[in-house]
């Protein structure tokens, strides 16, 4: 028997008076948990390299419904663009639509970069969110950036043959390089408490209060991922990331947006497994 194809339909919903545009992917038979794809950075619902389209279609083949949408001021949605720490109302409206359309009360929020940060900020207010799938979350601070640049850029540069070859040929501006390095050293030893931004504290609080499951994916070739790891994985305030409720995957050669087909497929595999293998899933 030939199974019917998943349905992709445009949806329009309201958030604080602005009409937001999304694409709902509805398989003929669905698990009880749907995936909400929150868009991060200067992107819209298609995603870099069509990642969000391909992800939603891969999920649909596994009977997992999903919604990808443009938040206020992005893509085809109305209003003035918001910063990622101010899109909780949009995420709530998208969760409402998913639950109303599918008759569910269990959602996994999927977010890359500052969309992952927005998801962490959002979760304390919505018990329907049972899982967080976070890729290279944005957690920028001057102190962390200084440590990351020193560890992953300047040290590696000093070990590079290309650097020493350029230095010998006089093609390295030594004064500028030393000045930059001094700046990063200064940042890295400054008090992180003084550098802490409100959105960082909100992310931390969100994770501490979240009782669901977490899957963290970190790219091996990405300073944003390195920064997040530097600040969290050995920090007691982020201890949930090392608990039995959390899984961490590293894709060693992946860039920030998982731009190759192989990287995207690996992310799809992890996403499908996260939804299907956890206790909040089931066939309905």
C-alpha positions as CSV (number, residue, x, y, z in Angstrom):
1,X,0.0,0.0,0.0
2,X,1.3,3.5,-0.9
3,X,1.4,5.8,2.0
4,X,0.1,9.4,1.4
5,X,2.8,12.1,1.1
6,X,3.4,14.6,4.0
7,X,1.5,17.9,3.5
8,X,3.4,21.2,3.4
9,X,1.1,24.2,4.0
10,X,1.6,27.9,4.5
11,X,0.2,29.2,7.8
12,X,-0.3,32.7,9.1
13,X,-0.6,33.5,12.8
14,X,-0.6,36.5,15.0
15,X,1.9,37.8,17.5
16,X,1.3,41.1,19.2
17,X,-0.7,42.4,16.2
18,X,1.9,41.3,13.6
19,X,1.1,38.5,11.1
20,X,3.8,35.9,11.0
21,X,4.4,33.5,8.1
22,X,5.4,29.8,8.5
23,X,5.4,26.5,6.8
24,X,3.7,23.6,8.6
25,X,5.0,20.1,7.6
26,X,2.3,17.5,8.5
27,X,2.9,13.8,7.9
28,X,-0.2,11.6,7.5
29,X,0.7,9.9,10.8
30,X,2.6,11.8,13.4
31,X,4.4,11.3,16.7
32,X,2.9,13.1,19.6
33,X,5.8,15.6,19.7
34,X,6.3,18.2,17.0
35,X,9.4,20.2,16.3
36,X,9.4,24.0,16.2
37,X,12.3,25.3,14.2
38,X,13.2,28.8,15.4
39,X,15.2,30.8,12.9
40,X,18.4,32.6,14.1
41,X,20.5,35.4,12.8
42,X,19.8,37.2,9.6
43,X,17.9,34.3,8.1
44,X,14.3,33.3,7.3
45,X,12.4,30.0,7.4
46,X,14.4,28.4,4.5
47,X,17.7,28.5,6.4
48,X,21.3,28.7,5.2
49,X,21.9,26.2,2.4
50,X,18.1,25.3,2.6
51,X,18.9,23.5,5.9
52,X,15.5,24.1,7.5
53,X,13.5,23.0,4.5
54,X,15.6,19.8,4.2
55,X,15.4,19.2,8.0
56,X,11.6,19.5,8.0
57,X,11.2,17.1,5.1
58,X,13.6,14.6,6.7
59,X,11.5,14.8,9.9
60,X,8.2,14.3,8.0
61,X,9.6,11.1,6.4
62,X,9.9,9.8,10.0
63,X,6.3,10.9,10.9
64,X,7.5,14.0,12.9
65,X,5.6,17.2,12.2
66,X,7.4,20.5,12.3
67,X,6.9,24.2,11.8
68,X,9.4,26.6,10.5
69,X,8.5,30.3,10.6
70,X,9.7,33.9,10.2
71,X,9.6,35.8,13.4
72,X,8.6,39.4,13.6
73,X,10.3,41.6,10.9
74,X,12.0,38.7,9.1
75,X,11.2,37.1,5.8
76,X,7.5,37.4,5.0
77,X,6.4,38.3,8.5
78,X,5.2,41.8,9.5
79,X,6.7,44.3,11.9
80,X,10.1,45.6,12.8
81,X,12.9,43.1,13.3
82,X,13.4,42.0,16.9
83,X,16.6,40.9,18.5
84,X,16.7,37.2,19.5
85,X,16.3,37.9,23.2
86,X,12.9,39.5,22.5
87,X,11.1,36.9,20.4
88,X,9.5,34.9,23.2
89,X,6.0,36.1,22.2
90,X,6.6,34.9,18.7
91,X,7.8,31.5,19.9
92,X,4.7,31.2,22.1
93,X,2.4,32.1,19.2
94,X,4.1,29.4,17.1
95,X,3.8,26.8,19.9
96,X,0.0,27.7,20.1
97,X,-0.4,27.1,16.4
98,X,1.4,23.8,16.5
99,X,-0.7,22.5,19.3
100,X,-3.9,23.8,17.9
101,X,-3.3,22.4,14.4
102,X,-2.0,19.0,15.5
103,X,-3.9,18.4,18.7
104,X,-0.7,17.9,20.7
105,X,0.8,19.4,23.9
106,X,4.5,18.3,23.5
107,X,7.1,20.3,21.5
108,X,10.8,20.2,20.9
109,X,12.3,23.5,20.0
110,X,15.2,23.4,17.5
111,X,17.5,26.3,17.2
112,X,20.9,27.2,15.7
113,X,23.1,30.0,17.1
114,X,21.0,32.8,18.6
115,X,17.8,30.9,18.0
116,X,19.2,28.3,20.4
117,X,19.8,31.1,22.9
118,X,16.2,32.4,22.3
119,X,14.9,28.9,23.0
120,X,16.7,28.8,26.4
121,X,15.4,32.2,27.3
122,X,11.8,31.1,26.4
123,X,11.5,27.7,28.1
124,X,10.7,28.8,31.7
125,X,7.3,30.1,30.5
126,X,6.0,27.1,28.6
127,X,5.5,23.6,30.0
128,X,4.6,22.3,26.5
129,X,8.3,22.4,25.6
130,X,9.6,18.9,26.5
131,X,12.9,19.0,24.6
132,X,15.5,21.5,23.4
133,X,17.7,20.7,20.4
134,X,20.5,23.4,20.5
135,X,23.2,23.9,17.9
136,X,26.2,26.2,18.5
137,X,24.3,28.5,20.9
138,X,25.3,32.1,21.0
139,X,26.8,33.0,24.4
140,X,29.1,35.9,23.6
141,X,31.1,37.8,26.3
142,X,34.3,39.8,26.0
143,X,36.0,37.5,28.6
144,X,35.0,34.3,26.8
145,X,35.9,35.7,23.4
146,X,39.3,36.6,24.7
147,X,39.9,33.1,26.0
148,X,38.6,31.5,22.9
149,X,40.7,33.6,20.5
150,X,43.8,33.0,22.5
151,X,43.2,29.2,22.7
152,X,41.9,28.5,19.3
153,X,43.3,31.2,17.1
154,X,46.6,32.7,18.3
155,X,48.1,29.5,19.7
156,X,47.2,27.6,16.5
157,X,48.6,30.5,14.5
158,X,51.9,30.3,16.2
159,X,52.1,26.6,15.4
160,X,51.3,27.2,11.7
161,X,54.1,27.0,9.0
162,X,52.2,29.6,7.0
163,X,52.5,32.1,9.9
164,X,56.3,31.7,10.2
165,X,56.8,31.8,6.5
166,X,54.9,35.1,6.3
167,X,56.8,36.4,9.3
168,X,60.2,35.7,7.7
169,X,59.0,37.3,4.4
170,X,57.9,40.4,6.4
171,X,54.3,40.0,5.6
172,X,53.0,39.9,9.2
173,X,52.2,43.2,10.9
174,X,53.8,42.3,14.2
175,X,52.8,45.4,16.1
176,X,49.1,45.0,15.2
177,X,49.2,41.3,16.0
178,X,50.7,41.9,19.4
179,X,48.2,44.7,20.1
180,X,45.3,42.4,19.2
181,X,46.7,39.6,21.4
182,X,47.2,42.0,24.3
183,X,43.6,43.0,24.0
184,X,42.3,39.5,24.0
185,X,44.5,38.7,27.1
186,X,43.0,41.7,28.9
187,X,39.5,40.6,28.0
188,X,40.2,37.0,29.0
189,X,41.3,37.9,32.5
190,X,38.7,40.5,33.2
191,X,35.9,39.6,35.5
192,X,33.2,37.6,33.7
193,X,30.7,38.7,36.2
194,X,31.2,42.3,35.0
195,X,30.8,41.2,31.4
196,X,27.7,39.1,32.0
197,X,24.9,40.3,29.8
198,X,21.2,39.9,30.8
199,X,20.5,37.5,27.9
200,X,23.3,35.2,29.2
201,X,21.7,35.1,32.7
202,X,18.3,34.4,31.1
203,X,19.8,31.5,29.1
204,X,21.4,30.1,32.3
205,X,18.2,30.4,34.2
206,X,16.2,28.8,31.4
207,X,18.4,25.8,31.4
208,X,18.4,25.5,35.3
209,X,14.6,25.5,35.4
210,X,14.0,23.3,32.4
211,X,12.9,19.8,33.4
212,X,12.9,18.3,29.9
213,X,15.6,16.7,27.7
214,X,18.4,18.6,26.0
215,X,20.5,17.7,22.9
216,X,23.5,20.0,22.2
217,X,25.3,19.8,18.9
218,X,28.7,21.6,18.6
219,X,30.6,22.2,15.4
220,X,34.4,21.6,15.5
221,X,35.2,24.5,13.3
222,X,33.3,27.3,14.8
223,X,34.3,29.9,17.4
224,X,30.7,30.4,18.6
225,X,30.6,26.7,19.5
226,X,34.1,27.0,21.2
227,X,32.9,30.0,23.2
228,X,29.8,28.2,24.4
229,X,31.8,25.2,25.4
230,X,34.4,27.4,27.2
231,X,31.8,29.0,29.3
232,X,29.4,26.1,30.1
233,X,30.6,22.6,30.0
234,X,32.9,22.9,33.1
235,X,30.7,25.4,34.8
236,X,28.5,24.2,37.7
237,X,25.9,26.8,36.8
238,X,25.4,24.9,33.6
239,X,25.5,21.4,35.1
240,X,22.4,20.2,33.4
241,X,24.4,19.9,30.2
242,X,26.4,17.1,31.9
243,X,23.3,15.4,33.5
244,X,21.5,12.3,32.2
245,X,18.9,14.6,30.7
246,X,21.4,16.0,28.2
247,X,23.3,14.6,25.2
248,X,26.2,16.3,23.6
249,X,27.3,15.6,20.0
250,X,30.4,17.1,18.4
251,X,30.7,17.1,14.6
252,X,34.5,17.6,14.3
253,X,34.8,19.1,10.8
254,X,31.5,21.0,10.7
255,X,31.3,24.8,10.3
256,X,28.8,27.0,12.0
257,X,25.9,26.4,9.7
258,X,26.6,22.7,8.9
259,X,26.9,23.8,5.3
260,X,27.7,20.4,3.6
261,X,25.2,17.7,2.8
262,X,26.9,15.2,5.1
263,X,26.9,17.7,8.1
264,X,23.2,18.5,7.5
265,X,22.3,14.8,7.3
266,X,24.1,14.1,10.6
267,X,22.1,16.8,12.3
268,X,18.9,15.4,10.8
269,X,19.9,11.9,12.2
270,X,20.5,13.3,15.7
271,X,17.2,15.3,15.6
272,X,15.1,12.3,14.6
273,X,16.7,10.1,17.2
274,X,16.2,12.8,19.9
275,X,12.5,13.1,19.2
276,X,11.9,9.3,18.8
277,X,14.0,7.9,21.6
278,X,12.9,10.1,24.4
279,X,9.9,9.4,26.6
280,X,7.9,12.4,25.3
281,X,7.5,10.6,21.9
282,X,4.9,8.1,20.7
283,X,2.6,7.5,17.7
284,X,-0.8,9.2,17.7
